[in-house]
Amino acid sequence: MDIRCRKGLCKYNDRFTCKAKKILVDGQIVCSTYEMDEGKEVQDVTKHLFTQVPDYAPQRDSKTLEIKCKADCLFNHNGDCVSNGITLNSIKEKPFCVSYLRKN
């Protein structure tokens, strides 16, 4: 599973890869595991968008990570996320899971 986070100020974010021991996406589709680290320096990928490849940390094996979900999502299977990947937004607001797909 590809686990990407665009929340540069999260203490678990290591070059766009989540290093938390577990992730919980709540019923509002927000990552409850998010913890801000205001002293952290954020990589500005937009500055050199077309001339330089961003520095990404190696992808994590999802077997070493507990991913829980409380959202009414297509990938929520009895509280466990079964998506092929999770990405959190980069907007300055709450850390929303952009991999969310509403159930019918």
C-alpha positions as CSV (number, residue, x, y, z in Angstrom):
1,M,0.0,0.0,0.0
2,D,1.3,3.4,-0.9
3,I,1.0,5.8,2.1
4,R,1.7,9.4,1.2
5,C,1.2,12.5,3.3
6,R,1.4,16.0,2.0
7,K,1.1,17.5,5.5
8,G,4.7,18.8,5.8
9,L,4.3,20.0,9.4
10,C,3.1,16.7,10.8
11,K,5.6,15.2,13.2
12,Y,5.2,11.7,11.5
13,N,5.8,13.0,7.9
14,D,9.2,12.0,6.6
15,R,9.6,13.4,3.1
16,F,6.0,12.7,2.2
17,T,5.9,9.2,3.8
18,C,4.0,8.7,7.0
19,K,6.1,7.2,9.8
20,A,3.4,6.8,12.4
21,K,2.8,3.4,14.0
22,K,-0.9,3.6,13.2
23,I,-3.2,5.8,11.2
24,L,-6.8,6.5,12.1
25,V,-9.2,8.2,9.6
26,D,-12.2,9.4,11.5
27,G,-15.8,9.6,10.5
28,Q,-15.2,13.1,9.1
29,I,-12.5,11.7,6.7
30,V,-9.7,13.4,8.8
31,C,-6.5,11.8,9.9
32,S,-6.8,11.7,13.7
33,T,-3.2,10.7,14.0
34,Y,-1.9,14.0,12.7
35,E,0.3,16.0,15.2
36,M,1.7,19.3,14.1
37,D,5.4,20.0,14.6
38,E,5.8,23.8,14.1
39,G,9.6,23.6,14.4
40,K,9.8,21.3,11.3
41,E,11.3,22.6,8.1
42,V,9.0,21.8,5.1
43,Q,10.3,20.9,1.7
44,D,9.0,23.4,-0.9
45,V,8.3,21.2,-3.9
46,T,6.5,24.0,-5.9
47,K,9.6,26.1,-6.1
48,H,11.4,23.7,-8.5
49,L,8.3,21.8,-9.7
50,F,9.5,21.3,-13.3
51,T,13.3,21.2,-12.8
52,Q,13.9,19.1,-9.7
53,V,12.5,15.8,-8.4
54,P,11.2,16.1,-4.8
55,D,13.0,14.1,-2.2
56,Y,10.7,11.2,-1.2
57,A,11.4,8.8,1.7
58,P,11.2,5.1,0.8
59,Q,7.7,3.6,0.7
60,R,6.6,1.8,3.8
61,D,5.2,-1.7,3.9
62,S,1.6,-1.5,5.2
63,K,2.1,-4.7,7.1
64,T,4.1,-2.7,9.7
65,L,1.4,-0.1,10.0
66,E,-2.1,-0.3,11.5
67,I,-4.6,1.6,9.3
68,K,-8.1,2.1,10.8
69,C,-11.0,3.9,9.3
70,K,-14.3,5.2,10.7
71,A,-15.4,6.9,7.5
72,D,-18.3,5.8,5.4
73,C,-15.8,4.8,2.7
74,L,-15.7,2.1,0.0
75,F,-12.3,1.0,1.4
76,N,-13.5,0.7,5.0
77,H,-13.8,-3.0,5.7
78,N,-15.0,-3.5,9.3
79,G,-12.9,-0.6,10.5
80,D,-9.7,-1.5,8.5
81,C,-8.6,0.4,5.4
82,V,-8.3,-1.9,2.4
83,S,-7.3,0.7,-0.2
84,N,-4.3,0.3,-2.5
85,G,-3.0,3.6,-1.1
86,I,-3.7,6.5,1.2
87,T,-2.9,10.2,0.5
88,L,-3.5,13.1,2.8
89,N,-4.1,16.6,1.4
90,S,-1.6,19.4,1.5
91,I,-4.1,22.2,2.1
92,K,-3.4,24.3,5.3
93,E,-6.7,23.0,6.7
94,K,-7.4,19.7,8.4
95,P,-5.5,16.6,7.1
96,F,-8.2,15.0,4.9
97,C,-7.8,11.6,3.3
98,V,-8.1,12.3,-0.4
99,S,-8.2,8.5,-1.2
100,Y,-11.8,8.5,0.3
101,L,-14.6,7.1,-1.9
102,R,-18.1,7.3,-0.5
103,K,-20.1,4.1,-0.3
104,N,-23.3,4.0,-2.3
